[in-house]
Amino acid sequence: MKSKTGFTLIEVLAAMAVLVILVLALTRMFVQAADITKRGNTALMRNSTGETALET
């Protein structure tokens, strides 16, 4: 009798669930990083505008 190797349906579903959770976490992290970058750039522009206004 041959020994069957492979994964059960439960194992595959569990692995997929873990991967989905990881992808969702990474997506959220990238969205937050983009938001922080946007806020930082806005603050930089405000500071630059303020400095220019004070110099003139």
KACOR-V369792 format. One record per residue. N is the residue number from 1. RES is the residue in three letters. PSI is psi in degrees with one decimal (* if undefined). OMEGA is omega in whole degrees, 0 to 359 (none if undefined). D_CENTER is the distance of its C-alpha to the mean C-alpha in Angstrom with 2 decimals. Layout:
# KACOR-V369792
N,RES,PSI,OMEGA,D_CENTER ; N,RES,PSI,OMEGA,D_CENTER
This chain:
# KACOR-V369792
1,MET,134.3,181,48.42 ; 2,LYS,142.9,177,45.12 ; 3,SER,126.3,180,42.17 ; 4,LYS,129.8,176,39.12 ; 5,THR,153.9,180,35.82 ; 6,GLY,-171.0,182,32.39 ; 7,PHE,147.9,175,29.91 ; 8,THR,165.5,180,30.78 ; 9,LEU,-39.4,179,29.11 ; 10,ILE,-42.0,179,27.82 ; 11,GLU,-41.6,179,26.24 ; 12,VAL,-43.9,179,24.50 ; 13,LEU,-39.4,178,23.25 ; 14,ALA,-42.1,178,22.03 ; 15,ALA,-40.5,178,20.14 ; 16,MET,-39.3,179,18.56 ; 17,ALA,-42.4,178,17.59 ; 18,VAL,-43.1,179,15.92 ; 19,LEU,-40.9,179,13.99 ; 20,VAL,-42.9,179,12.94 ; 21,ILE,-42.3,178,11.78 ; 22,LEU,-43.0,180,9.73 ; 23,VAL,-42.2,178,8.18 ; 24,LEU,-40.8,179,7.64 ; 25,ALA,-43.3,179,6.18 ; 26,LEU,-40.0,178,3.62 ; 27,THR,-44.8,179,3.43 ; 28,ARG,-39.5,180,4.09 ; 29,MET,-42.5,179,2.69 ; 30,PHE,-38.3,178,2.68 ; 31,VAL,-43.4,178,5.33 ; 32,GLN,-39.0,179,6.67 ; 33,ALA,-40.0,178,7.04 ; 34,ALA,-39.7,179,8.74 ; 35,ASP,-43.0,179,10.75 ; 36,ILE,-40.9,178,11.85 ; 37,THR,-42.5,179,12.89 ; 38,LYS,-44.1,179,14.78 ; 39,ARG,-37.9,178,16.49 ; 40,GLY,-42.5,178,17.42 ; 41,ASN,-38.4,178,18.93 ; 42,THR,-44.7,179,20.81 ; 43,ALA,-39.4,179,22.21 ; 44,LEU,-43.3,179,23.25 ; 45,MET,-39.8,178,25.06 ; 46,ARG,-44.7,179,26.80 ; 47,ASN,-42.2,180,27.97 ; 48,SER,-42.0,178,29.20 ; 49,THR,-41.0,178,31.05 ; 50,GLY,-43.3,178,32.54 ; 51,GLU,-42.5,180,33.76 ; 52,THR,-41.1,180,35.31 ; 53,ALA,-37.4,181,37.03 ; 54,LEU,-29.1,181,38.45 ; 55,GLU,-27.6,183,39.72 ; 56,THR,*,none,41.71
